[in-house]
Amino acid sequence: MLDLSIPLKVKEIVQMGYYPYDLSPQLDMEKSLEIVGLLDKKDLQINQLSSGEVRKAFIAMTLVQGAGILLLDEPLVNLDIKY
């Protein structure tokens, strides 16, 4: 897990998903944040989010990589029941 005391914005966390690849992204950063419901928080620092929103930001980071399948261990931990 990333050290959340580092002053990174949500959009910068998501864009980290592009770094290991030399391919065109499957989704752009804004679309992946829209899918997880964080588009309106893209300019906030990651440490300003709730723990559930941090989890969503990391899911958005994996979405830009274009994985066909995500294997998640306890994916609903820290998420509010309505999500």
ChimeraX commands (.cxc) that place a marker at each C-alpha (Angstrom):
marker #1 position 0.00,0.00,0.00 radius 0.5
marker #1 position 1.17,3.50,-0.78 radius 0.5
marker #1 position 2.17,5.84,2.04 radius 0.5
marker #1 position -0.87,8.14,2.20 radius 0.5
marker #1 position 1.06,10.90,3.93 radius 0.5
marker #1 position 2.73,11.69,0.60 radius 0.5
marker #1 position 0.89,14.70,-0.88 radius 0.5
marker #1 position -0.44,13.10,-4.06 radius 0.5
marker #1 position -3.74,14.04,-5.66 radius 0.5
marker #1 position -6.34,11.41,-6.47 radius 0.5
marker #1 position -5.79,11.90,-10.21 radius 0.5
marker #1 position -2.04,11.37,-9.74 radius 0.5
marker #1 position -2.67,8.06,-7.95 radius 0.5
marker #1 position -4.86,6.90,-10.84 radius 0.5
marker #1 position -2.31,8.03,-13.42 radius 0.5
marker #1 position 0.29,5.82,-11.70 radius 0.5
marker #1 position -1.53,2.93,-13.39 radius 0.5
marker #1 position -0.08,4.07,-16.71 radius 0.5
marker #1 position 3.58,3.90,-15.63 radius 0.5
marker #1 position 4.38,0.20,-15.90 radius 0.5
marker #1 position 3.03,-0.02,-19.42 radius 0.5
marker #1 position 4.21,1.16,-22.78 radius 0.5
marker #1 position 0.72,0.81,-24.27 radius 0.5
marker #1 position -2.13,3.20,-24.87 radius 0.5
marker #1 position -4.42,3.30,-21.84 radius 0.5
marker #1 position -7.67,1.35,-22.04 radius 0.5
marker #1 position -9.53,4.07,-20.15 radius 0.5
marker #1 position -8.54,7.62,-19.45 radius 0.5
marker #1 position -8.08,8.83,-15.91 radius 0.5
marker #1 position -11.35,10.78,-15.80 radius 0.5
marker #1 position -13.46,7.90,-17.11 radius 0.5
marker #1 position -12.03,5.49,-14.55 radius 0.5
marker #1 position -12.72,8.00,-11.74 radius 0.5
marker #1 position -16.25,8.44,-13.06 radius 0.5
marker #1 position -16.81,4.66,-12.94 radius 0.5
marker #1 position -15.81,4.47,-9.27 radius 0.5
marker #1 position -17.64,7.68,-8.35 radius 0.5
marker #1 position -14.65,9.89,-7.53 radius 0.5
marker #1 position -14.53,12.24,-10.51 radius 0.5
marker #1 position -15.57,15.19,-8.37 radius 0.5
marker #1 position -12.67,14.46,-5.97 radius 0.5
marker #1 position -9.87,14.12,-8.54 radius 0.5
marker #1 position -8.06,17.26,-7.35 radius 0.5
marker #1 position -8.14,16.37,-3.65 radius 0.5
marker #1 position -5.10,14.93,-1.96 radius 0.5
marker #1 position -5.41,11.21,-1.31 radius 0.5
marker #1 position -5.13,11.73,2.45 radius 0.5
marker #1 position -8.32,13.83,2.35 radius 0.5
marker #1 position -10.41,10.82,1.32 radius 0.5
marker #1 position -12.14,8.29,3.51 radius 0.5
marker #1 position -10.63,4.81,3.60 radius 0.5
marker #1 position -13.38,3.54,1.28 radius 0.5
marker #1 position -12.67,6.33,-1.20 radius 0.5
marker #1 position -8.96,5.50,-1.09 radius 0.5
marker #1 position -9.86,1.92,-2.01 radius 0.5
marker #1 position -11.95,3.24,-4.93 radius 0.5
marker #1 position -9.02,5.38,-6.11 radius 0.5
marker #1 position -6.81,2.29,-6.25 radius 0.5
marker #1 position -9.52,0.41,-8.15 radius 0.5
marker #1 position -9.63,3.30,-10.64 radius 0.5
marker #1 position -5.85,2.97,-10.99 radius 0.5
marker #1 position -6.27,-0.67,-12.01 radius 0.5
marker #1 position -9.07,0.20,-14.44 radius 0.5
marker #1 position -6.78,2.42,-16.53 radius 0.5
marker #1 position -4.55,-0.62,-17.02 radius 0.5
marker #1 position -7.35,-2.36,-18.88 radius 0.5
marker #1 position -7.37,-5.61,-16.95 radius 0.5
marker #1 position -10.11,-7.93,-18.10 radius 0.5
marker #1 position -10.51,-9.45,-14.65 radius 0.5
marker #1 position -9.77,-8.09,-11.19 radius 0.5
marker #1 position -9.18,-10.53,-8.33 radius 0.5
marker #1 position -9.90,-8.63,-5.15 radius 0.5
marker #1 position -9.43,-9.72,-1.57 radius 0.5
marker #1 position -12.27,-8.31,0.54 radius 0.5
marker #1 position -13.22,-5.64,-2.04 radius 0.5
marker #1 position -16.06,-4.25,0.06 radius 0.5
marker #1 position -14.01,-3.55,3.20 radius 0.5
marker #1 position -14.31,0.14,4.24 radius 0.5
marker #1 position -17.06,0.84,1.71 radius 0.5
marker #1 position -20.39,2.20,2.87 radius 0.5
marker #1 position -23.26,-0.28,2.51 radius 0.5
marker #1 position -24.90,1.74,-0.29 radius 0.5
marker #1 position -21.86,1.10,-2.52 radius 0.5
marker link #1:1,2 radius 0.2
marker link #1:2,3 radius 0.2
marker link #1:3,4 radius 0.2
marker link #1:4,5 radius 0.2
marker link #1:5,6 radius 0.2
marker link #1:6,7 radius 0.2
marker link #1:7,8 radius 0.2
marker link #1:8,9 radius 0.2
marker link #1:9,10 radius 0.2
marker link #1:10,11 radius 0.2
marker link #1:11,12 radius 0.2
marker link #1:12,13 radius 0.2
marker link #1:13,14 radius 0.2
marker link #1:14,15 radius 0.2
marker link #1:15,16 radius 0.2
marker link #1:16,17 radius 0.2
marker link #1:17,18 radius 0.2
marker link #1:18,19 radius 0.2
marker link #1:19,20 radius 0.2
marker link #1:20,21 radius 0.2
marker link #1:21,22 radius 0.2
marker link #1:22,23 radius 0.2
marker link #1:23,24 radius 0.2
marker link #1:24,25 radius 0.2
marker link #1:25,26 radius 0.2
marker link #1:26,27 radius 0.2
marker link #1:27,28 radius 0.2
marker link #1:28,29 radius 0.2
marker link #1:29,30 radius 0.2
marker link #1:30,31 radius 0.2
marker link #1:31,32 radius 0.2
marker link #1:32,33 radius 0.2
marker link #1:33,34 radius 0.2
marker link #1:34,35 radius 0.2
marker link #1:35,36 radius 0.2
marker link #1:36,37 radius 0.2
marker link #1:37,38 radius 0.2
marker link #1:38,39 radius 0.2
marker link #1:39,40 radius 0.2
marker link #1:40,41 radius 0.2
marker link #1:41,42 radius 0.2
marker link #1:42,43 radius 0.2
marker link #1:43,44 radius 0.2
marker link #1:44,45 radius 0.2
marker link #1:45,46 radius 0.2
marker link #1:46,47 radius 0.2
marker link #1:47,48 radius 0.2
marker link #1:48,49 radius 0.2
marker link #1:49,50 radius 0.2
marker link #1:50,51 radius 0.2
marker link #1:51,52 radius 0.2
marker link #1:52,53 radius 0.2
marker link #1:53,54 radius 0.2
marker link #1:54,55 radius 0.2
marker link #1:55,56 radius 0.2
marker link #1:56,57 radius 0.2
marker link #1:57,58 radius 0.2
marker link #1:58,59 radius 0.2
marker link #1:59,60 radius 0.2
marker link #1:60,61 radius 0.2
marker link #1:61,62 radius 0.2
marker link #1:62,63 radius 0.2
marker link #1:63,64 radius 0.2
marker link #1:64,65 radius 0.2
marker link #1:65,66 radius 0.2
marker link #1:66,67 radius 0.2
marker link #1:67,68 radius 0.2
marker link #1:68,69 radius 0.2
marker link #1:69,70 radius 0.2
marker link #1:70,71 radius 0.2
marker link #1:71,72 radius 0.2
marker link #1:72,73 radius 0.2
marker link #1:73,74 radius 0.2
marker link #1:74,75 radius 0.2
marker link #1:75,76 radius 0.2
marker link #1:76,77 radius 0.2
marker link #1:77,78 radius 0.2
marker link #1:78,79 radius 0.2
marker link #1:79,80 radius 0.2
marker link #1:80,81 radius 0.2
marker link #1:81,82 radius 0.2
marker link #1:82,83 radius 0.2
view
